[in-house]
Amino acid sequence: MRQFAVIGMGIFGASIATTLFEMGHDVLAMDKNEGKIQEITDLVTHAVQADSTNEDALLALGIKNFDVAIVSIGQDIQANILTTLILKEIGVKQVVAKARTELHGKVLYRIGADRVIFPERDMGIRVAHNLVAANIIDYIELSPDFSIVEIVVPESIAGKSLSELDMRVRYGVNVIAIKKAGGEINLTPKAENLIAQGDIMIVAGKNKNIRKLETL
């Protein structure tokens, strides 16, 4: 069990906090809005109304002893940046901060954030790819040139083995896992493994090659 502090109980922050708690971790939820704290108090380990830009308040909560602090403040960019800075200065092991723009993200990295996430941008990318190709159900951009996608196996390639499909030669991508319709996951797919319609292939490769899969 790890200890997480989630600061900012908007939709994004509350979702992270409750999910981590459901996974069995110790979660401190923090927001300066009393109403938001009341809404989440029964869904996390601890819920505290506090101003995260007040260093003394953070120290009083013992936040520097937490494994990870997630700064999910969205609207108030100044509070987001100041909170991130304070968390790093008081010695929190890992600080993950939410950014609204690329410039905001650069600032967060510059002041010491260990990881910066762009939930709105990343979700927009996923939705766009799903709208263009309905068989692509999830899309994770690892870098500007490389991504991992989940693709529902269409009828056109169902019933074939991975060796017959030869995805690496035909499309320039690697099949790194197969999720069967019943929920079983094959993390080490072999050339002889057959794929059925409705299975999900987890595929990794360059973005320019992954785009070819939209025509499957």
C-alpha positions as CSV (number, residue, x, y, z in Angstrom):
1,M,0.0,0.0,0.0
2,R,1.4,3.4,-1.0
3,Q,0.4,6.8,0.2
4,F,-0.9,9.4,-2.2
5,A,-1.9,13.0,-1.7
6,V,-4.3,14.4,-4.3
7,I,-4.7,18.1,-4.3
8,G,-7.6,19.6,-6.1
9,M,-11.0,17.8,-6.1
10,G,-12.3,18.7,-9.5
11,I,-13.6,15.9,-11.7
12,F,-10.1,14.8,-12.6
13,G,-8.7,14.9,-9.1
14,A,-11.6,13.3,-7.5
15,S,-11.5,10.4,-10.0
16,I,-7.8,9.8,-9.3
17,A,-8.3,9.9,-5.5
18,T,-11.3,7.5,-5.5
19,T,-9.7,5.1,-7.9
20,L,-6.5,4.9,-5.9
21,F,-8.5,4.3,-2.7
22,E,-10.5,1.6,-4.4
23,M,-7.2,0.0,-5.4
24,G,-6.3,-0.3,-1.7
25,H,-4.0,2.7,-1.3
26,D,-3.9,5.3,1.4
27,V,-5.3,8.5,-0.1
28,L,-5.3,12.0,1.3
29,A,-7.7,14.3,-0.7
30,M,-7.2,18.0,-0.3
31,D,-9.1,21.1,-1.6
32,K,-9.7,24.6,-0.3
33,N,-13.4,24.2,-1.1
34,E,-15.3,22.7,1.9
35,G,-18.2,21.5,-0.3
36,K,-15.9,19.4,-2.5
37,I,-14.2,17.9,0.6
38,Q,-17.6,16.9,2.1
39,E,-18.5,15.2,-1.2
40,I,-15.4,12.9,-1.1
41,T,-14.9,12.4,2.6
42,D,-16.4,8.9,2.6
43,L,-14.6,7.8,-0.6
44,V,-10.9,8.2,0.5
45,T,-8.8,7.6,3.6
46,H,-8.6,11.2,4.6
47,A,-10.2,14.4,3.2
48,V,-8.9,17.8,4.3
49,Q,-10.0,21.3,3.6
50,A,-6.7,23.3,3.2
51,D,-4.9,25.9,1.1
52,S,-2.2,24.0,-0.8
53,T,-0.3,27.2,-1.4
54,N,0.3,27.5,2.3
55,E,3.5,25.7,3.1
56,D,2.8,25.5,6.8
57,A,-0.5,23.8,6.1
58,L,1.1,21.2,4.0
59,L,3.8,20.5,6.6
60,A,1.2,20.2,9.3
61,L,-0.4,17.5,7.2
62,G,2.9,15.6,7.0
63,I,2.6,15.6,3.2
64,K,6.4,15.3,2.7
65,N,6.1,11.7,4.0
66,F,3.7,10.7,1.1
67,D,5.0,8.6,-1.7
68,V,3.3,10.7,-4.4
69,A,1.6,14.0,-4.5
70,I,-0.7,14.7,-7.5
71,V,-1.5,18.4,-8.2
72,S,-4.8,18.3,-10.0
73,I,-5.7,22.0,-9.6
74,G,-7.1,23.0,-13.0
75,Q,-8.5,26.5,-13.2
76,D,-6.1,28.4,-11.0
77,I,-2.7,28.0,-12.8
78,Q,-0.9,30.2,-10.3
79,A,-2.0,27.9,-7.4
80,N,-1.1,24.9,-9.5
81,I,2.4,26.1,-10.1
82,L,3.0,27.4,-6.5
83,T,1.7,24.2,-5.0
84,T,4.0,22.1,-7.2
85,L,7.0,24.3,-6.2
86,I,6.3,24.1,-2.5
87,L,5.8,20.3,-2.7
88,K,9.2,19.9,-4.3
89,E,10.9,22.3,-1.9
90,I,9.6,20.5,1.2
91,G,10.9,17.1,-0.1
92,V,7.9,15.2,-1.5
93,K,9.4,12.1,-3.2
94,Q,7.4,12.3,-6.4
95,V,5.2,15.2,-7.7
96,V,2.8,14.7,-10.6
97,A,1.2,17.9,-11.8
98,K,-1.7,18.5,-14.2
99,A,-1.0,21.1,-17.0
100,R,-3.5,22.9,-19.2
101,T,-1.1,23.9,-22.0
102,E,2.3,23.0,-23.3
103,L,3.8,26.2,-21.9
104,H,2.2,25.5,-18.5
105,G,3.8,22.0,-18.7
106,K,7.2,23.4,-19.4
107,V,7.0,25.7,-16.4
108,L,6.0,22.8,-14.2
109,Y,9.0,20.7,-15.4
110,R,11.3,23.7,-14.9
111,I,10.3,24.1,-11.2
112,G,10.9,20.4,-10.5
113,A,7.7,18.4,-11.3
114,D,8.7,14.7,-11.8
115,R,5.8,14.1,-14.2
116,V,3.4,16.4,-16.0
117,I,0.1,15.1,-17.4
118,F,-2.2,16.7,-20.0
119,P,-5.6,15.0,-19.4
120,E,-7.6,17.2,-21.8
121,R,-5.1,16.9,-24.6
122,D,-4.6,13.2,-24.2
123,M,-8.3,12.5,-24.1
124,G,-8.8,14.6,-27.2
125,I,-6.2,12.5,-29.0
126,R,-7.9,9.3,-28.0
127,V,-11.4,10.5,-29.0
128,A,-10.1,11.8,-32.3
129,H,-8.6,8.4,-33.2
130,N,-11.7,6.6,-32.2
131,L,-13.9,8.8,-34.3
132,V,-11.7,8.2,-37.4
133,A,-11.4,4.5,-36.8
134,A,-14.1,2.8,-34.7
135,N,-11.9,-0.3,-34.2
136,I,-9.3,1.8,-32.3
137,I,-10.7,1.9,-28.7
138,D,-7.7,3.4,-26.9
139,Y,-4.7,5.3,-27.9
140,I,-1.7,6.2,-25.7
141,E,0.8,8.6,-27.2
142,L,4.2,7.7,-25.7
143,S,6.1,10.3,-27.7
144,P,5.4,12.5,-30.7
145,D,6.4,9.6,-32.9
146,F,5.5,6.5,-31.0
147,S,2.2,5.1,-29.6
148,I,0.4,2.1,-28.2
149,V,-3.2,1.4,-29.3
150,E,-5.9,-1.1,-28.5
151,I,-7.6,-2.4,-31.6
152,V,-10.7,-4.5,-31.8
153,V,-10.1,-7.4,-34.3
154,P,-12.4,-6.9,-37.3
155,E,-13.9,-9.7,-39.3
156,S,-11.4,-9.1,-42.2
157,I,-8.5,-10.5,-40.2
158,A,-10.3,-12.8,-37.7
159,G,-9.4,-16.4,-37.6
160,K,-5.8,-15.9,-38.7
161,S,-2.6,-16.5,-36.7
162,L,-0.1,-13.7,-35.9
163,S,2.3,-15.3,-38.3
164,E,-0.2,-15.2,-41.1
165,L,-1.0,-11.5,-40.4
166,D,2.7,-10.7,-40.2
167,M,1.9,-7.3,-38.7
168,R,5.6,-6.3,-38.4
169,V,6.2,-6.6,-42.1
170,R,2.8,-5.4,-43.4
171,Y,2.2,-2.6,-41.0
172,G,5.5,-2.0,-39.2
173,V,4.0,-2.5,-35.8
174,N,4.4,-5.1,-33.0
175,V,1.6,-7.0,-31.3
176,I,2.6,-6.9,-27.6
177,A,-0.5,-8.5,-26.1
178,I,-3.9,-10.0,-27.0
179,K,-7.0,-9.5,-24.8
180,K,-9.5,-12.3,-25.5
181,A,-13.3,-11.6,-25.6
182,G,-13.7,-13.4,-22.3
183,G,-11.2,-11.2,-20.5
184,E,-8.1,-13.4,-20.6
185,I,-4.9,-11.5,-21.5
186,N,-2.0,-13.1,-23.4
187,L,1.0,-10.9,-22.6
188,T,3.4,-13.1,-24.6
189,P,1.6,-13.7,-27.9
190,K,3.3,-16.3,-30.2
191,A,3.3,-16.6,-34.0
192,E,0.9,-19.5,-33.9
193,N,-1.7,-17.7,-31.7
194,L,-5.0,-17.3,-33.5
195,I,-7.0,-14.1,-33.1
196,A,-10.8,-14.1,-33.2
197,Q,-13.3,-11.4,-34.1
198,G,-13.9,-9.3,-31.0
199,D,-10.5,-9.9,-29.5
200,I,-8.4,-6.8,-28.7
201,M,-4.8,-6.5,-29.9
202,I,-2.5,-4.2,-28.0
203,V,-0.1,-2.9,-30.7
204,A,3.0,-0.6,-30.5
205,G,4.7,1.2,-33.2
206,K,5.4,4.5,-34.9
207,N,2.4,6.8,-35.4
208,K,2.8,6.8,-39.2
209,N,2.5,3.0,-39.2
210,I,-0.3,2.8,-36.6
211,R,-2.4,5.1,-38.9
212,K,-2.3,2.3,-41.4
213,L,-4.3,0.1,-39.0
214,E,-7.3,2.4,-39.4
215,T,-8.1,0.6,-42.6
216,L,-8.2,-2.9,-41.2
